Amino acid sequence: MTNMIALVVGAAVLFLGISLRVDTSFAEARRRASVGLWIVAAISGVGWVLAHSELIFVRRLLQAGGSLDAGLEFLGVVPFVICLVGVVAVALSDSISHSVPTLKRVLYLLALAMMFVGSTEPVSLGLCWVLSPLVVWAELRSRADLAGVARLFAVFHGPSVALFVTAIVAHEFGATLLFTGAALIAIGIREAVIPGHSWFVRFVEEAPMGLVVAFIAPQLGVYAHIELLGQSVPPELAHIVAGFGALTALLASIFGVVQTSARRALAYLMMSQTGLVAFGIEGTSSVAFAGSLVAWQVLAIATTGFAMTLSALEARRGELSLSEFSGCFSRTPRMAAGFLMMGLASVGFPLTLGFVAEDLLVQGSVQEYPMQSFVLIVATAFNGMNVMRSFFHLFSGVRDHSGEADLTNRESWPLSAVLVALLLGGLIPGAITSREFHGSEAVSGPSEYKGSAHESSGHSYLSIEDKHGGGTR
């Protein structure tokens, strides 16, 4: 039923994109797209709740020893999250950097993402993987000022598409080694994991922000890894991949705090967070796997809100620099608060769902990857510095401001809805991580994981001890 919901929702968003007429005014096209996405989001959310009336994915994940099937139960929420990404991206898009064709392509990207997570057949996954960067490339090619970005994008995503197709063919013929290698490289490029990251910063810096988040936020590489590779990557190779993920998270976080361009700082923040999720997916611990899945969804909506608020400010003020203090909090309080809260949620600030996700991720990884787990903690600290530095430079320092208006109701409501979801998830994490961990029951599964709950800051978090010192892949 989960796959059916994703495919139906994807088809609805695709139809919505096709139905937008190019000769319509941008404001009208944006209004229609926003209303349509709100309706589709409600349908997908209700469908997921009906399909999974008990939000107990972590319990099932642990009982199954971190198995792929248990993890996929949680993926039913992904179409709803992608809808939220679309709602925020469209509602906060501006007529300066976006056009009606851009909105149509944003909807096409969202539809392809939903169809991707609704697919289980490798051929279907390959088709969506090929079409998605083509949609982005078509938008970049249509604008003369983005010709250089289009070429750089093609240089990296051409090989990514070719390698992914190669992996699908190798999968069909049973060439396991070729399949694993090609799939990992293709996913690494798509997720901007070092060294396949060079396209990412310039793309975020120059492309329309709505297009950027529609392509990046769903992180289709994560689903491709889960669906195609599962936990079949050899342990030695998994350690290498996890190391690249941790390295990406750390280096990007460090680069982010020294940028003078707000967009470049955002690019490195997003790149660091994708490295964090890539790291968690490779671990054998079911707790780390659970944390990475939750972090994947939290980052999708939180970084979208953060990026689109930055884009809304940029549309009002012009190019944003972090070399001087140039804002006034009291003149744009809603925009400033939205920017700060979304940024903090994306880096796992306490009282948000992101904090729970990163706690599970680090807690589940520290035994298997002690050094890399420490690296992730350091990266998270630098990302927090990046968010706060950007906030103070953009929203403080001057008593007067250039006259930019605060967020409108059209822009505020989507951000408020996303923020409420993140805060509720952080305040009552048991609604996500299950009531099973509010006691001291032992949880056991095929991998012989033993779970015990302990209290931390008023919430129950899971402490995992693998009887075999690391579990099995």
C-alpha positions as semicolon CSV with decimal commas, in nm:
position;residue;x (nm);y (nm);z (nm)
1;M;0,000;0,000;0,000
2;T;0,291;0,233;0,075
3;N;0,424;0,201;-0,279
4;M;0,079;0,261;-0,421
5;I;0,040;0,583;-0,218
6;A;0,375;0,710;-0,344
7;L;0,292;0,632;-0,707
8;V;-0,056;0,787;-0,689
9;V;0,077;1,100;-0,518
10;G;0,360;1,122;-0,771
11;A;0,114;1,095;-1,059
12;A;-0,100;1,369;-0,905
13;V;0,199;1,605;-0,872
14;L;0,307;1,524;-1,227
15;F;-0,041;1,612;-1,353
16;L;-0,028;1,933;-1,148
17;G;0,297;2,030;-1,317
18;I;0,165;1,954;-1,664
19;S;-0,153;2,152;-1,597
20;L;0,034;2,475;-1,518
21;R;0,018;2,696;-1,824
22;V;0,330;2,886;-1,923
23;D;0,128;3,195;-2,015
24;T;-0,019;3,215;-1,662
25;S;0,117;3,483;-1,431
26;F;0,380;3,363;-1,189
27;A;0,170;3,455;-0,884
28;E;-0,128;3,256;-1,013
29;A;0,085;2,957;-1,109
30;R;0,246;2,961;-0,765
31;R;-0,093;2,979;-0,595
32;R;-0,229;2,683;-0,793
33;A;0,082;2,477;-0,730
34;S;0,075;2,556;-0,358
35;V;-0,292;2,462;-0,319
36;G;-0,242;2,143;-0,517
37;L;0,059;2,041;-0,309
38;W;-0,128;2,110;0,017
39;I;-0,407;1,878;-0,100
40;V;-0,165;1,608;-0,212
41;A;0,029;1,638;0,116
42;A;-0,292;1,588;0,315
43;I;-0,384;1,282;0,109
44;S;-0,039;1,124;0,141
45;G;-0,025;1,199;0,515
46;V;-0,365;1,043;0,581
47;G;-0,274;0,745;0,363
48;W;0,043;0,682;0,557
49;V;-0,133;0,708;0,894
50;L;-0,399;0,462;0,780
51;A;-0,136;0,223;0,649
52;H;0,073;0,248;0,967
53;S;-0,163;0,336;1,248
54;E;0,112;0,283;1,507
55;L;0,429;0,484;1,465
56;I;0,658;0,210;1,588
57;F;0,921;0,189;1,319
58;V;1,221;0,180;1,553
59;R;1,073;-0,108;1,755
60;R;1,010;-0,311;1,441
61;L;1,350;-0,217;1,307
62;L;1,519;-0,349;1,618
63;Q;1,307;-0,661;1,636
64;A;1,413;-0,741;1,282
65;G;1,777;-0,680;1,368
66;G;1,799;-0,376;1,143
67;S;1,664;-0,560;0,843
68;L;1,581;-0,386;0,520
69;D;1,213;-0,483;0,531
70;A;1,171;-0,325;0,874
71;G;1,340;-0,006;0,759
72;L;1,117;0,015;0,454
73;E;0,808;0,028;0,676
74;F;0,915;0,377;0,779
75;L;0,964;0,485;0,419
76;G;0,588;0,520;0,379
77;V;0,623;0,868;0,527
78;V;0,867;0,978;0,255
79;P;0,600;1,087;-0,001
80;F;0,444;1,308;0,268
81;V;0,782;1,461;0,350
82;I;0,849;1,524;-0,019
83;C;0,510;1,699;-0,040
84;L;0,612;1,923;0,251
85;V;0,938;1,999;0,072
86;G;0,735;2,098;-0,234
87;V;0,489;2,312;-0,037
88;V;0,770;2,514;0,121
89;A;0,973;2,535;-0,202
90;V;0,679;2,662;-0,407
91;A;0,524;2,892;-0,145
92;L;0,853;3,075;-0,081
93;S;0,968;3,090;-0,443
94;D;1,008;3,440;-0,585
95;S;0,940;3,581;-0,927
96;I;1,293;3,722;-0,957
97;S;1,484;3,393;-0,977
98;H;1,190;3,166;-1,065
99;S;0,951;3,153;-1,359
100;V;0,645;2,948;-1,442
101;P;0,860;2,693;-1,635
102;T;1,082;2,673;-1,326
103;L;0,779;2,592;-1,110
104;K;0,675;2,325;-1,357
105;R;1,018;2,166;-1,338
106;V;1,012;2,182;-0,958
107;L;0,687;1,985;-0,966
108;Y;0,834;1,737;-1,214
109;L;1,129;1,679;-0,981
110;L;0,895;1,622;-0,686
111;A;0,686;1,379;-0,891
112;L;0,994;1,184;-1,000
113;A;1,114;1,170;-0,640
114;M;0,781;1,027;-0,525
115;M;0,776;0,773;-0,804
116;F;1,134;0,680;-0,720
117;V;1,053;0,600;-0,356
118;G;0,738;0,420;-0,470
119;S;0,936;0,189;-0,699
120;T;1,098;-0,140;-0,614
121;E;1,192;-0,251;-0,963
122;P;1,552;-0,159;-1,055
123;V;1,448;-0,054;-1,406
124;S;1,192;0,194;-1,269
125;L;1,451;0,332;-1,030
126;G;1,695;0,372;-1,316
127;L;1,443;0,559;-1,531
128;C;1,362;0,808;-1,255
129;W;1,733;0,847;-1,178
130;V;1,801;0,939;-1,543
131;L;1,507;1,179;-1,581
132;S;1,564;1,376;-1,261
133;P;1,899;1,538;-1,354
134;L;1,774;1,589;-1,709
135;V;1,494;1,809;-1,573
136;V;1,748;2,015;-1,378
137;W;1,985;2,037;-1,673
138;A;1,701;2,157;-1,898
139;E;1,628;2,442;-1,654
140;L;1,993;2,541;-1,627
141;R;2,039;2,526;-2,004
142;S;1,737;2,748;-2,061
143;R;1,906;3,041;-1,885
144;A;2,209;3,212;-2,033
145;D;2,340;3,321;-1,692
146;L;2,355;2,958;-1,578
147;A;2,536;2,811;-1,878
148;G;2,853;2,745;-1,676
149;V;2,656;2,574;-1,399
150;A;2,478;2,362;-1,662
151;R;2,811;2,240;-1,804
152;L;2,952;2,159;-1,460
153;F;2,630;1,982;-1,364
154;A;2,647;1,771;-1,681
155;V;3,013;1,683;-1,623
156;F;2,925;1,516;-1,293
157;H;2,573;1,389;-1,344
158;G;2,640;1,242;-1,687
159;P;2,876;0,986;-1,531
160;S;2,639;0,941;-1,236
161;V;2,355;0,850;-1,472
162;A;2,580;0,622;-1,679
163;L;2,710;0,445;-1,368
164;F;2,362;0,399;-1,225
165;V;2,238;0,250;-1,551
166;T;2,546;0,026;-1,554
167;A;2,462;-0,084;-1,200
168;I;2,106;-0,170;-1,302
169;V;2,229;-0,377;-1,597
170;A;2,491;-0,548;-1,379
171;H;2,219;-0,625;-1,125
172;E;2,006;-0,791;-1,391
173;F;2,300;-1,007;-1,504
174;G;2,419;-1,089;-1,152
175;A;2,756;-0,909;-1,177
176;T;2,770;-0,831;-0,807
177;L;3,106;-0,655;-0,788
178;L;3,034;-0,426;-1,084
179;F;2,684;-0,357;-0,952
180;T;2,804;-0,257;-0,605
181;G;3,091;-0,041;-0,724
182;A;2,894;0,142;-0,994
183;A;2,596;0,201;-0,764
184;L;2,810;0,339;-0,481
185;I;2,995;0,582;-0,708
186;A;2,674;0,698;-0,877
187;I;2,506;0,755;-0,540
188;G;2,816;0,929;-0,403
189;I;2,811;1,182;-0,688
190;R;2,438;1,244;-0,649
191;E;2,477;1,291;-0,271
192;A;2,782;1,519;-0,316
193;V;3,007;1,295;-0,106
194;I;3,376;1,381;-0,139
195;P;3,536;1,353;-0,396
196;G;3,223;1,373;-0,617
197;H;3,108;1,706;-0,472
198;S;3,253;1,977;-0,695
199;W;2,925;2,044;-0,876
200;F;2,728;2,094;-0,557
201;V;2,844;2,429;-0,419
202;R;2,811;2,619;-0,745
203;F;2,473;2,462;-0,814
204;V;2,336;2,577;-0,476
205;E;2,501;2,916;-0,515
206;E;2,358;3,008;-0,855
207;A;2,052;2,797;-0,943
208;P;1,694;2,893;-0,845
209;M;1,652;2,781;-0,485
210;G;1,322;2,605;-0,545
211;L;1,489;2,389;-0,809
212;V;1,784;2,327;-0,576
213;V;1,578;2,193;-0,286
214;A;1,346;1,991;-0,512
215;F;1,651;1,810;-0,652
216;I;1,862;1,780;-0,336
217;A;1,628;1,761;-0,034
218;P;1,460;1,424;-0,112
219;Q;1,810;1,264;-0,120
220;L;1,714;0,989;-0,362
221;G;2,060;0,841;-0,321
222;V;1,966;0,733;0,031
223;Y;1,662;0,543;-0,092
224;A;1,861;0,395;-0,381
225;H;2,118;0,270;-0,131
226;I;1,850;0,113;0,090
227;E;1,648;-0,039;-0,193
228;L;1,928;-0,162;-0,419
229;L;2,222;-0,226;-0,188
230;G;2,043;-0,283;0,140
231;Q;2,295;-0,421;0,387
232;S;2,480;-0,630;0,131
233;V;2,786;-0,407;0,099
234;P;3,094;-0,599;0,223
235;P;3,202;-0,479;0,570
236;E;3,544;-0,361;0,451
237;L;3,390;-0,151;0,175
238;A;3,117;-0,026;0,410
239;H;3,384;0,108;0,647
240;I;3,545;0,296;0,358
241;V;3,215;0,445;0,246
242;A;3,129;0,544;0,603
243;G;3,469;0,711;0,627
244;F;3,400;0,919;0,316
245;G;3,064;1,019;0,463
246;A;3,223;1,130;0,789
247;L;3,500;1,314;0,600
248;T;3,241;1,495;0,390
249;A;3,044;1,595;0,700
250;L;3,355;1,732;0,873
251;L;3,526;1,917;0,586
252;A;3,204;2,074;0,459
253;S;3,115;2,193;0,810
254;I;3,458;2,357;0,847
255;F;3,440;2,523;0,505
256;G;3,091;2,649;0,588
257;V;3,197;2,866;0,881
258;V;3,452;3,065;0,679
259;Q;3,234;3,161;0,381
260;T;3,148;3,523;0,305
261;S;2,857;3,432;0,077
262;A;2,535;3,322;0,247
263;R;2,452;3,083;-0,036
264;R;2,793;2,917;-0,022
265;A;2,759;2,877;0,355
266;L;2,422;2,713;0,293
267;A;2,574;2,483;0,030
268;Y;2,838;2,354;0,270
269;L;2,581;2,310;0,545
270;M;2,365;2,094;0,316
271;M;2,668;1,901;0,194
272;S;2,779;1,828;0,550
273;Q;2,435;1,698;0,643
274;T;2,418;1,463;0,345
275;G;2,754;1,321;0,453
276;L;2,612;1,258;0,798
277;V;2,322;1,054;0,658
278;A;2,554;0,865;0,422
279;F;2,766;0,770;0,723
280;G;2,472;0,633;0,922
281;I;2,336;0,418;0,641
282;E;2,658;0,215;0,627
283;G;2,665;0,105;0,992
284;T;2,563;-0,241;1,109
285;S;2,386;-0,100;1,415
286;S;2,008;-0,090;1,380
287;V;2,002;0,216;1,607
288;A;2,238;0,408;1,375
289;F;2,032;0,293;1,077
290;A;1,715;0,415;1,249
291;G;1,879;0,748;1,330
292;S;1,994;0,795;0,972
293;L;1,643;0,728;0,840
294;V;1,490;0,984;1,075
295;A;1,773;1,231;1,003
296;W;1,710;1,185;0,630
297;Q;1,350;1,305;0,666
298;V;1,426;1,577;0,921
299;L;1,699;1,724;0,702
300;A;1,474;1,715;0,397
301;I;1,218;1,952;0,545
302;A;1,441;2,152;0,781
303;T;1,706;2,240;0,522
304;T;1,431;2,318;0,272
305;G;1,278;2,567;0,515
306;F;1,619;2,714;0,593
307;A;1,718;2,745;0,227
308;M;1,387;2,890;0,110
309;T;1,383;3,149;0,391
310;L;1,730;3,253;0,280
311;S;1,601;3,273;-0,077
312;A;1,304;3,488;0,032
313;L;1,541;3,729;0,209
314;E;1,769;3,735;-0,095
315;A;1,474;3,824;-0,320
316;R;1,400;4,123;-0,095
317;R;1,752;4,243;-0,020
318;G;1,967;4,124;-0,309
319;E;2,288;3,921;-0,284
320;L;2,355;3,827;0,077
321;S;2,702;3,867;0,225
322;L;2,835;3,734;0,555
323;S;3,128;3,974;0,560
324;E;2,932;4,233;0,760
325;F;2,625;4,262;0,981
326;S;2,339;4,386;0,767
327;G;2,003;4,305;0,926
328;C;1,754;4,423;1,183
329;F;1,565;4,152;1,371
330;S;1,285;4,380;1,486
331;R;1,194;4,476;1,128
332;T;1,159;4,119;1,000
333;P;1,084;3,910;1,311
334;R;0,896;3,626;1,140
335;M;1,162;3,581;0,876
336;A;1,442;3,593;1,134
337;A;1,269;3,347;1,366
338;G;1,188;3,110;1,081
339;F;1,545;3,124;0,953
340;L;1,692;3,056;1,297
341;M;1,453;2,777;1,397
342;M;1,486;2,596;1,065
343;G;1,861;2,621;1,079
344;L;1,879;2,492;1,434
345;A;1,641;2,206;1,353
346;S;1,862;2,103;1,061
347;V;2,169;2,073;1,286
348;G;1,993;1,875;1,559
349;F;1,922;2,143;1,819
350;P;1,765;2,007;2,141
351;L;1,384;1,999;2,154
352;T;1,367;1,927;1,780
353;L;1,328;1,591;1,607
354;G;1,671;1,641;1,453
355;F;1,826;1,612;1,800
356;V;1,662;1,272;1,848
357;A;1,782;1,157;1,505
358;E;2,143;1,260;1,564
359;D;2,138;1,113;1,915
360;L;2,034;0,775;1,774
361;L;2,285;0,806;1,491
362;V;2,584;0,880;1,713
363;Q;2,476;0,644;1,990
364;G;2,438;0,356;1,747
365;S;2,768;0,424;1,569
366;V;3,007;0,497;1,852
367;Q;3,097;0,132;1,918
368;E;3,154;0,039;1,555
369;Y;3,304;0,370;1,436
370;P;3,438;0,549;1,746
371;M;3,661;0,798;1,562
372;Q;3,407;0,875;1,290
373;S;3,135;0,925;1,551
374;F;3,353;1,183;1,722
375;V;3,403;1,348;1,383
376;L;3,026;1,372;1,341
377;I;2,993;1,545;1,677
378;V;3,257;1,799;1,574
379;A;3,087;1,848;1,236
380;T;2,754;1,910;1,408
381;A;2,916;2,175;1,627
382;F;3,064;2,353;1,324
383;N;2,728;2,336;1,145
384;G;2,565;2,499;1,446
385;M;2,827;2,776;1,427
386;N;2,747;2,816;1,057
387;V;2,376;2,863;1,129
388;M;2,430;3,110;1,413
389;R;2,691;3,306;1,218
390;S;2,458;3,338;0,922
391;F;2,170;3,441;1,147
392;F;2,361;3,718;1,325
393;H;2,511;3,858;1,005
394;L;2,179;3,862;0,819
395;F;1,942;3,968;1,096
396;S;2,139;4,190;1,334
397;G;2,391;4,472;1,342
398;V;2,197;4,772;1,211
399;R;1,905;4,969;1,345
400;D;1,766;5,050;1,002
401;H;1,723;4,810;0,716
402;S;1,683;4,835;0,342
403;G;1,304;4,819;0,352
404;E;1,247;4,450;0,290
405;A;0,908;4,319;0,399
406;D;0,863;4,041;0,652
407;L;0,727;3,701;0,554
408;T;0,373;3,707;0,421
409;N;0,102;3,468;0,538
410;R;0,156;3,266;0,220
411;E;0,519;3,217;0,320
412;S;0,467;3,185;0,696
413;W;0,210;2,904;0,703
414;P;0,423;2,636;0,534
415;L;0,722;2,720;0,755
416;S;0,501;2,712;1,064
417;A;0,358;2,371;0,973
418;V;0,705;2,224;0,921
419;L;0,838;2,380;1,241
420;V;0,547;2,247;1,448
421;A;0,613;1,896;1,314
422;L;0,983;1,918;1,402
423;L;0,917;2,056;1,749
424;L;0,645;1,804;1,831
425;G;0,874;1,524;1,718
426;G;1,147;1,658;1,947
427;L;0,921;1,713;2,247
428;I;0,750;1,374;2,223
429;P;1,008;1,149;2,051
430;G;0,825;0,843;2,181
431;A;0,561;0,910;1,914
432;I;0,830;0,835;1,657
433;T;1,064;0,597;1,836
434;S;0,779;0,400;1,997
435;R;0,647;0,353;2,343
436;E;0,852;0,035;2,372
437;F;1,153;0,231;2,493
438;H;0,974;0,396;2,784
439;G;1,027;0,083;2,985
440;S;1,308;-0,160;3,034
441;E;1,183;-0,435;2,805
442;A;1,447;-0,623;2,615
443;V;1,417;-0,624;2,242
444;S;1,569;-0,913;2,056
445;G;1,589;-1,013;1,692
446;P;1,778;-1,230;1,450
447;S;2,098;-1,033;1,509
448;E;2,059;-1,080;1,885
449;Y;2,044;-0,713;1,973
450;K;1,957;-0,640;2,331
451;G;1,799;-0,306;2,410
452;S;1,768;-0,124;2,737
453;A;1,617;0,216;2,797
454;H;1,770;0,488;3,001
455;E;1,652;0,836;3,076
456;S;1,817;1,142;2,924
457;S;1,673;1,492;2,959
458;G;1,331;1,357;3,037
459;H;1,310;1,133;2,731
460;S;1,381;0,767;2,677
461;Y;1,662;0,687;2,440
462;L;1,791;0,352;2,333
463;S;2,119;0,202;2,440
464;I;2,220;-0,095;2,225
465;E;2,466;-0,363;2,315
466;D;2,541;-0,612;2,041
467;K;2,633;-0,945;2,191
468;H;2,872;-1,006;1,905
469;G;3,034;-0,662;1,916
470;G;2,891;-0,518;1,598
471;G;2,617;-0,727;1,449
472;T;2,613;-0,882;1,108
473;R;2,557;-0,727;0,772
